[in-house]
Amino acid sequence: MDSQGLIPNTPEWLEFWSEKLDRLVAGEDVDLSGMTLAVTDAIIEAGEREEGQAMDDLSVQVNQWRRK
């Protein structure tokens, strides 16, 4: 478990830290104590997966458009 009582690399853990970072970006004063490099690595990896999925979806749409 991490300092927040969460198990690293679980969906709950990633959601907890993602929400904290979203609030930070929105301008809130957020306590980031306990945040580790594992958190940033997991968030970057999740973003890359989402970006890859978005590119796959776009590719499918382009191919469907070309067939018409």
C-alpha positions in Angstrom: 0.0 0.0 0.0 1.1 3.6 -0.6 0.9 6.4 1.9 -2.8 7.0 1.1 -3.7 3.4 1.9 -4.2 2.5 -1.8 -2.6 -0.3 -3.7 -0.3 1.1 -6.4 -1.3 0.5 -10.1 -4.9 -0.4 -9.3 -7.8 1.5 -11.0 -8.7 3.1 -7.6 -5.1 4.3 -7.0 -4.9 5.8 -10.5 -8.3 7.5 -10.2 -7.3 8.9 -6.8 -4.2 10.5 -8.1 -5.7 11.6 -11.4 -8.5 13.5 -9.6 -5.9 15.2 -7.4 -3.9 16.3 -10.4 -7.1 17.4 -12.2 -7.9 19.6 -9.2 -4.3 21.0 -9.2 -4.5 21.9 -12.9 -7.9 23.6 -12.2 -6.1 25.9 -9.8 -7.0 24.3 -6.5 -4.5 24.1 -3.6 -4.0 20.3 -3.5 -1.8 18.3 -1.1 0.4 16.1 -3.2 2.3 14.6 -0.3 2.7 10.9 -0.9 2.8 11.3 -4.7 5.6 9.2 -6.2 7.2 8.7 -9.6 5.1 5.6 -9.9 2.1 7.9 -10.0 3.4 10.1 -12.7 4.6 7.1 -14.7 1.1 5.5 -14.5 -0.7 8.7 -15.5 1.6 9.1 -18.5 1.2 5.5 -19.5 -2.6 5.8 -19.2 -2.5 8.9 -21.4 -0.4 7.2 -24.0 -2.9 4.3 -24.1 -5.8 6.7 -24.5 -3.9 8.6 -27.2 -3.2 5.3 -29.0 -6.8 4.3 -28.8 -7.9 7.7 -30.1 -5.5 7.3 -33.1 -6.8 3.8 -33.7 -10.4 5.1 -33.7 -9.5 8.0 -36.1 -7.8 5.5 -38.4 -10.9 3.4 -38.6 -13.0 6.4 -39.3 -10.7 7.6 -42.1 -10.6 4.1 -43.6 -14.4 4.0 -43.6 -14.6 7.4 -45.2 -12.2 6.4 -47.9 -14.3 3.3 -48.8 -17.4 5.4 -49.5 
